[in-house]
Amino acid sequence: MLFITGAPAGWFMQRQSSSDLSASGEDRTRLPASMMLVLAGLILTSYAAKLVVFWLAPNMSYADVTFQYLEQAHRLMYGRGLLPWEFVSGARPWLVPGLIWPGMEAARLLGGQAQAQIFGAAAVCSLMSLLVIPPAFLWGWRHAGSVGAVVCGALAAYWFETVYYAGQPLQDTIATFLLVPGVYLAYPDGPARSFRRLVHAGLWLGAALAFRIQLGPIVLLVGVWVARLDIRRYAAFVLGGIGPLLFLGLLDWATWGMPFQSIIKYVKYQSSSIGETGEGRFGFVPWYHYPGWILAYWSGAFALIVLTALAAVKRLPLLLAIPLFNLAVLETIAMKHPRYLYPGVPFVLVLAGIGGSLLALRLWEGRVPRWRIAAIGAVFVALTSGLLGGFGYFAATFSLGRGTILATRAVNADAQSCGLAIAPGSSWWLSGGYVYLNADKGLYGITAADPDFKAKSAAFNYILTTTELPGEPMEDFTGTGYEKIACYANGTRGPACLWRRPGTCDAKAAAPLKASLPPWLDEAKGRP
């Protein structure tokens, strides 16, 4: 890993004070081979756990995951897919679709269809998520020895939010996976002084910015906190960070025709009153939702996390400043989502891991072997994470949209299926798009009240109906030649119900489904 090899040990492991070393009984100037094996074990088991959870708990919580990233990577492979407004206007870069495309293409080349290709994308994203583990492990090692390394590493490896987001191709989460190594390099146990180290930190921070420009305030905070009045340190950050940002500019130029178009167009629409940020629009909620989400997600563990994090904050105050600053910035923005908080989560967990480890050592060191304290801490982290993720408020996130996925899989599994219609077609964003459908099947939109229903229905022999909320009226195709064959629970959404008719399909009988575009979009004006 970058943090352990490829440089003198002292470059990553700055020497602790003699009193700190004598108090712990561990030499933390370098990471011993035994701890490297522990770190490798955490990385491997974390990767396996994330892939297993993704496979066993399919979900479709964010339409962005499906249509802005998976669907666009699918378009790279097959040349077909729904176009949301962001990819009509060029308000999103091709970084994430380009990142997950190799995993999806590898699955396709191995004979896998839709389900396997999506798993291939999750495998790539989960691999990226492992970047959080070495910095957390090393922060713990520096400040609480082997116990701190194991506990902080376990929090980075198994915490339910990281396990969930690991398989989700989102700019927010991938940028966070890059942000954490950058912060560690810049701030291992205080502001780093090495010019070379700060150049490497700038590289990681610049890559995080390229994926999620909204992390700019956090990156600026880190830069000022570490560099302060030292121009040389600022120069190191800029020297490292300019490469990833230039790559983004060149990618936008090659794909959209203008350098940094994805940033320019995003700012244009999301900061405008015509964008999706006005009152009553999707994502517009009062300020107290952010603290409410934090309390709800961590629930019974909230007090323990806060107390243990505060116990360690004097050692690494920047790690608390980052989530607090991120929260303060987010509160000024009308559109709010829980995932926007995630960039601050790993830093709080590192502080909690260090504080909890120091407390455990104070209580048990000398009476309980250190390896046993570390093992108990790792097991406690895994159990707590499993309980919160499986039975807490966050658990609903793991099942949201699952019914739509299972319904689409049923269509894929039927050798006689030849086309699927979403009803109504205006709810395309609740579907799995083309990416969840095997490539030999068409995707359409329909309503039961369509006067041309009979003619159009010749293009498909399956219909999928669902609603955003339970209890909302659903399309009924009774008497149209279709029979309702199954309904699947969809988490907090309305159920996903499948209708089927016998017979084959004529793909030309109806126009393929298209994503509707908002009326305020300049690029949508004058288009059919």
HELIX and SHEET records of a PDB file:
HELIX    1   1 ALA A    9  PHE A   12  1                                   4    
HELIX    2   2 SER A   18  SER A   24  1                                   7    
HELIX    3   3 ALA A   33  LEU A   56  1                                  24    
HELIX    4   4 ALA A   63  ALA A   63  1                                   1    
HELIX    5   5 ASP A   64  LEU A   70  3                                   7    
HELIX    6   6 GLU A   71  TYR A   78  1                                   8    
HELIX    7   7 TRP A   85  SER A   89  1                                   5    
HELIX    8   8 LEU A   95  LEU A  109  1                                  15    
HELIX    9   9 ALA A  114  SER A  129  1                                  16    
HELIX   10  10 LEU A  130  VAL A  132  5                                   3    
HELIX   11  11 ILE A  133  TYR A  158  1                                  26    
HELIX   12  12 PHE A  160  ALA A  166  1                                   7    
HELIX   13  13 GLN A  171  ALA A  186  1                                  16    
HELIX   14  14 PHE A  195  PHE A  211  1                                  17    
HELIX   15  15 ILE A  213  LEU A  215  5                                   3    
HELIX   16  16 GLY A  216  ALA A  227  1                                  12    
HELIX   17  17 ILE A  231  TRP A  256  1                                  26    
HELIX   18  18 GLN A  261  GLN A  270  1                                  10    
HELIX   19  19 HIS A  289  TRP A  298  1                                  10    
HELIX   20  20 SER A  299  ALA A  301  5                                   3    
HELIX   21  21 PHE A  302  ALA A  312  1                                  11    
HELIX   22  22 LEU A  318  GLU A  331  1                                  14    
HELIX   23  23 PRO A  338  GLY A  344  5                                   7    
HELIX   24  24 VAL A  345  TRP A  364  1                                  20    
HELIX   25  25 ARG A  370  PHE A  391  1                                  22    
HELIX   26  26 TYR A  393  PHE A  398  5                                   6    
HELIX   27  27 ARG A  402  ALA A  413  1                                  12    
HELIX   28  28 GLY A  425  LEU A  430  5                                   6    
HELIX   29  29 PHE A  453  LYS A  456  1                                   4    
HELIX   30  30 SER A  457  ALA A  459  5                                   3    
HELIX   31  31 ALA A  507  ALA A  509  5                                   3    
HELIX   32  32 ASP A  522  ALA A  524  5                                   3    
SHEET    1   A 5 GLY A 442  GLY A 445  0                                        
SHEET    2   A 5 GLY A 419  ALA A 423  1                                        
SHEET    3   A 5 TYR A 462  THR A 465  1                                        
SHEET    4   A 5 ALA A 496  ARG A 500 -1                                        
SHEET    5   A 5 GLU A 483  TYR A 488 -1                                        
END                                                                             
